[in-house]
Amino acid sequence: MSHTQTTAAYTGGTGFSELELITPILEALETEGYSEPTEIQVRAIPVLLAGDDLLGTAQTGGGKTAAFVLPMLQSLSVARQLERTFDEPPAAPARGARSRRNRRDNAGTRTAHPERLAGLPRRAAEAARPTALILAPTRELAMQISQSVSAYGARLRVRHTVVYGGASKNTQATELARRPEVLVATPGRLLDFVSEKKVTLEDVRYLVLDEADRMLDMGFIPDVRRLVAMTAQKRQTALFSATMPREIADLAAGILSNPVRIECERGSMRVEAIDQSVMFVDQPDKLALLMNLIEQQQMYRAIVFTRTKHRASRLARALNKQNIDSDAIHGDKTQNARIRALEAFKKGKIQVLVATDVAARGIDVDSISHVINFELPGEADAETYVHRIGRTGRAGAVGSAVSFCSRDELGSLRAIENLIKTPVRVDRNHEFHFEVPAAMPRPASNGRRSPNPPRPGRARGRGYGGGPGRSARAGRG
């Protein structure tokens, strides 16, 4: 049974030092340029440091990774110090006795403190025994979490590695042989290594399931249940999900013990910080509208979402032909190609990243100016819309999300509006607009205004509200 935190609304102003984090972690945060925690961090870190289980509902981009990585690293560090305290060697024996003991040790018949060998790799045939396990639905998200573990734990010398599909198993097996304390993994690849006896989970005392709703979408829940059953019975578990469908609630009830439930920013469907608009346009005209929009709104770092891998590749090629530097990431791309595309996007070498939903999970890029839904998610997958637009408007910034809606996507738009409980503002100021039949029901406005409501009197096809002073080619280098 869970209980929900009823703390006052988060207003900011709390520093990391007030969260009782240890000095090495505070120094790592300062090195990374973080000075003030986000809402999910302020609310989750004390709960996890206290040893409680946690069920967290938080929208994408709110600093969720640090919310579970920081307390996990601190708990591991404290536990390690306690082990060292209780494992201090006895007083030094007489010289002759020490000489005799050393001879026995060297002969392999006695080792006083085998724990001191913990930092050395075991034989390859011996299974890794991680103490902390973080499960993520996609390789991109797993890699991003692993990078966070490395950055935040830089002064703690925590051994960690990441395993995921689509990469060399031999290389990952070599890393597992180094006995990581923290293991980040996708469910499928981890099950492979468990079946091959490369890793055992019976020592896992800290368990995190990140983006559990996306694991549900991808069919991983049976694998997750199998993996969780392999971990220690006495463990601390945290589950994070942007949404809470019945299947995830059932999973949480089965693996969490009296968890504290945290719902940040009134739940995961809060999207008021993002200027949302929809443009009604027939499918054949979408490419022309996209190119006009990129130029007129002066988009310098935009993600464009498509529903298929084929369309993502084709769209990226079409944009490049129009001198709009672009690349695509999707499941058919090799891992190296996806990494190169993400790095180029982060560094501003490409202006537009075209992505499918699964490939985009784990993208962690600051200052994304726009998210464009070239195609809307299907009616049964409306929650994907929230995941998509959450790539912009992060950490309190105002973002912009534009959706292209053709006549056969009106049902998808209706499902999205029902989910977020507010109509998406219609932008008619483009040459491809068509009027929606009045019979299409749309939710009544909840009284909230978009951060950037449309200004009256704009010329048709112009004035999309882009920021001043930057051309469509800006932000490169």
N, C-alpha and C positions, 0 to 999 in steps of 0.2 A: 504494500500500500504506500502511495506517495503523498507527500504534503507539499503544497505550493508556497514558495516564498511570498511574503506580502510586504516586502520592503517598500519604502517610499519610491516614487518615480525618480529615476536616475537623472541628475542634473549636471553631472560632470564635476570637475574640481578635485577629484581624488587622485593622489599620486600613487605610483607603484610601491613606493616605500611604505605607504600606509596599509598595504596588503600583507605585511609581514613576510615578504620574500627575502631570501638570504642575499648577502652581498654579491656573490658571484653572478647571480641571476640579474640583480639590479644593474651591475656593471655591463653585462651583456646587452640588456635592454637599452642602456645609454649608448652603447656602441652602435646599436641598430637604429638609433634615432627616435626611440619611443619614450615619451615623457609622461603621458597621461593615458591610463587604461580606458577601454571602452566599457559600455554597460555590461556586456556579457562577462567581461573579465572581472569587473568589480564585484559582480554578484556570484560568479562561479568559483573563482579562485579560493575565497575563504571556505566555501563548502567542501571543496576537494582537499584543501589542506587539513580540514578537520576530520577527514577520513570518511565522509558520508558518500553514498551513492548519489548520482545526479542524473536527472532527466531534463535536458535543456532544449528549449524551442527558441531558435534565434535565426534571424534572416541572414542570408549570405552577405559576407563582407563586413561583419561586425567584430572582427578580431577573435573569432571563435577558436582558432587553432591555438593561439597563445593561452586561451582560457583553460585548456586542459594540458597543454605541454608544460607550462611553467610549474603548476603544482606537482605534476608527475615527476619532473626533474628534481624538484626540491625534496619530495618524498624519497626518491632513490638516493639522493645525496645524504640525507639525514640517516636513512637506514644503513648506508655504507659506513658512516661514521660510528654508529652504534655497534656494528659488527666489529669494527676495528678496536673499539673500546673494550669489548668483551674478549677480544682475541689477542690482547697484549701478551708477548712472550714472558715466561717466568724469568726471575733474576738469573744472571749469567752464572753457570756452574764454575767450579774450580777448573784451572787450566787443563789439568790432566783429563778431567771428565769431559771438557769440551772437545779435547782432541779425540778421545775415544768416540764421542757422539758424532763428530764430523766424519770420522772414518766410517761409522755405521751408515750415516746419511749418504755419503758418497757411494757406498756399496749398494744403495737402493733398498736397504732393509728397514729404514726408518726416516720419516720426514716429520719434523715437529709440527709444522704449520703449512699443510698443503694449500690452505686458502690463499697464501701469498702468491701462488702461481696463477691466481684468477685472471691476471692481465695478459697471460700468454695464451696463444691459440692452442686448442686441444688437437688431438689427431683428427683427421678429416672424417673418420668413421664415427666420431662421437657427436651426438646430436647437440645442437645449440639449445640453451635453456634460458630464454629471455625472462626477465622479471616484469617487463611492461610490454603490452601489445596494443597497437593502434590499428584498427581495421578501417579501410577506406574503400569506396566503391570503384575508383578508377586509378590508373597509374599516374595520371597527372596530379591528382589530389594527393596520392601517396607520396610522390616525389616532393610536392610542396611542403607537406607535413615533415618529411625527413629533413628538408632544408631548415625548417624552423627549429627542429630538435638540435641540429648542428649549431645554428646561430645562438639560440638561447642557452645551450649547454656548453658553449665554447670554453668556459672557465671551470667546468666540472669534470671534464675528461670522461664523459659518459660514452660508452661504446654503443653504437647504434648502427643499424643498417635498414634498408628498405628492399622488399621483394615484390615484384609485380609481373604480370604477363607481358609478352611481347618483347622480352629482353633475354639475354643469355642466362640460362639456368646455371651453367658452370661458374660464371662470374659471381652470381648471387650465392651459390653454394660455398664458394671460397670465403665470401664475407660472413656467412653464417658460421663457418668454422672458427671465426675469431671470437665467438661467444658474445654476441651483442647483448647488452642489458635491455635496450629498447629496440623493439622490432616493429616497423611500420609495414603493412602488407595489404594487398588485395586478397579477398577470400580464396579465389580459385588457385592462385599461385601458392599461397600458404598451405592449402590442403595438399597440393602436389608434394611440397617439401616434407609435410608431416607423414604422408604415405611412404615417402622414400627414407624416413627416419633421419632426415637432416635436421629436424627441429622437433622438440617436444614442448608442450605448453603447460605442463603440470606445475611449473614454478611461477606462472603468471599471476602476480598479485595486483597489478594495475591494468585495467582493461578499458579501452575507449572504442566506441563505435561512432564514427563520424559520418554524417549525411546518411542516416539510416533509411530515410525515405527514398533516396536514390538507389540504395542497395535493394530495396523492395522493387523499384521500377525495373532493375536489371536482373531480377530473379535470384539474388544472392542470399535471401533470408534462410533457406534450408542449409546452405553452407555455413552461414554465420552461426546458426544454432549448433551445428556440429562442432565448430571451433570453440565456441563458448563452453560447451560441455567438457572440453579437454582441459580447461584452465582450472586453477586451484579453486576449491569451494570457498575458502576465505579469501576474498579479494575485494578490491574497490572497483566499481564499474561506473562509467559515465556514458550516457547515450545522448547524442545530439542529432536533431532532425529539424529541418526547416518547416516541415508540416507533420501532422500527427494523425495519419489515417489509422483505421482500426487495427490493421495488421501490425503496425509499429507499436501501438499501444499494447497489443497482446504480447509482442516480443519483449517490451520493456517490463511488463508485469512478470514475465518468466525469468528474467536475468538480473533484475535490480532488486536490492533489498532495502525497503523503506526509503526510497530516494527522495531527496529534495527536488522539487520541480521548479524550474525557473523559466518563465516566459518573458522574453525580452521585447521591449517596444510593443507591448500588447499583442504579442504573438508574431508569427512569421509572415502574415499577409500584409503587414504595414508597409506601404510603398509610397507614402505621401512625399518622401524626400526626393522622389524621382519625378521629373516632368514627363508624364506619359501622354502620348498622342497616337491616334490611328489615322491612316490615310487610306481611303477606299480607292483601290486601283485594280484593274484587271490584270491577270497574271502576265500576259505578254508585254505589258507596259512597265512592269516592276523594275527591270534593269535600267531603263531610261530614267525613271524616277529616282532610283538609287544614285545614279551618277550625278543628277542635278542636285540632289540633296547633299551629297558629300561636298560638292563645290559651294553651294549656297549657304550651308550651315557651317562651312569651314571646319569640317571634321578632320582632326589631326591624329586621333587615336580611337578607332571605332571597331566594335565587334559586330559582325553581321551573322545572324543565325539562319540556317536552312534546315530543312527536315531530312535531306538525303545527302549521302557522301558525294554522289555524282554531281548534284547541283552545286555543292560547295566548291568542288574543283572547277567546274565550268564557270561559276560566277567569279572566282578569283582570277581565272585566265582573262575573262572579259574585262575586268577592272584594270588589269595590267596593260591590256591593249589600249586603254584610254589614259595611260600614263598615271594611273593611281596605284602606287606600290601596294601590293596585296599578296597574301598567301592563305592557304587553307589548311586546316587540321581536321582530320577525321580518322575513323578506324582503319582505313586502308593505307594510311600513311605509315611509314616505318617510324619506330620510336625516335631515331636520330633526326628524321625529317621534322617530326612534331616539336622536338626540343629546339631545333634550329629556328623554326617559325616562331615559337614563343619567345625565344631570346631576341630575335630581330624585332618583334612587336614591342617587347619591353624597352628596348633601346631606341625605339623610334625610327628604326630603319625601314619598317613598313608601316603604312598608314592605316590599312584595313586588314583585319584578321577575319576570315570567313570560317565558321565553325559549325559542326553538328553538336547536338546537345551533350552526348556522351563525351566527346572529345574535349568539350569546354570545361568539364568539371575539374576543379583544381586550378583553373587559371587565376593567378594572383598578381594582378597588374594594377599599379596605382595610376590615377589620373586618366581613366578611360572616359573619353568625352561623350561617347554615344553608344548605345546598343540599338541595333536595328533588327527587327524581326522581319526578315525578307519573306518568311513564311511563318504563319502562326502554328503553335503546337496543336495537335488534334484535340477534339472536344473532350476526350477521355483523359487528356494529359495537360489540363489547364494549369496545374501547379508548376509545370515546367516554365511557364511564362514568368513566374516570380523568380525562379532560379536565374533565368536569362537576364532580366533587367537588373537583378541584384549585382551584376558586374559593374554597374555604374552607380554613382551616388553613394560611394562608400565612405565610412568613417565621418559621417555628418555632412559630406559635401553634397551639393545638388547635382544630380545627374539627369541625363536626357535619354528617353527610350521612345523610339518611333516604331510603330507596327504597320506593315503593309497588309491590307486585308482585301482579298478578292471576293467575288460574289459567292464562291463555294466555300469560303472560310468564315462566313457570317456566324455559323453555329459555333465555331471555335471562339470567336470574339465574345459571343453571348456567354459561353461557359467561363471565360476569363473574367468578365465583368461580374458574373454571379459569385465567383470565388473571392474577388477583392472587394466586392460589395460597393462598387462605385462605377459609374460609366467612364470609359476612357474618352478624353476630349478628342473630338473629330477635327482634323485639320483639312479644310477644303481648299486651301490656297495652293493648289497645284493643278496643272493642266489635265491630269488624268482622272480627276475626281468623278465619281458617280454617286448618285443619291441612293441611300438605303431605303428599301420599302418601309413604310410606316408601320407595317404589321410586325416588324421585328421588335419584340419586347426588350427593353434595356432597363437595368436597375435604376431606381431613383437616386439622385445625387444625395450623398450623406452630409452635404453641407460644407465639405472640405474643398478648398480651392487648390488647384495645382500651383506649384511655386512660380510658374511662369505662364499665366493665362494668356491666350491669344490677344494681340492688340487689334482693335478695330481699324478698318481702312487700309489694310495691307494690299499690295498689288497681287493679282493672281499669279501664282507660280514663283513669287519672290518672297523675301523677308521671312525666312524660317526661324529667325531668332538666334542665329549663331553669334558667338562672342566676337567682339571687335578686334581688329588689328592682326588677325592671322588668316592667311590664305589656306586653301585646301592642301597646300604642300608644306604647311608649317609643321613644326614639331619634329623635324627629322634631324638625324645626326647621331 
